[in-house]
Amino acid sequence: MLGKVSRLFVIKTRFEACLIIYALALGACERGMLYLQQYPGWGGKLLFLACTGAVFMAGAKILDCLKHEKAALQV
């Protein structure tokens, strides 16, 4: 039973990965907008870029891991 529940939290397809990356991007942009309001000027812009940059790195890592897992299953 625990195995079935844990399978729900595994990213299996590229489509699921894209949905997760999209959700991360929405959250990062919302957080970045709050930073722009709290810290006007260059500080807020840099924090906004840091939020979106983190999503780019996380998205690349998620997609890269999917490729490696698919290749490992084929071997």
Secondary structure, DSSP 8 states (H G I E B T S, - for coil): -HHHHHHTTS--SHHHHHHHHHHHHHHHHHHHHHHHHHSTTHHHHHHHHHHHHHHHHHHHHHHHHHHHHHHHHH-
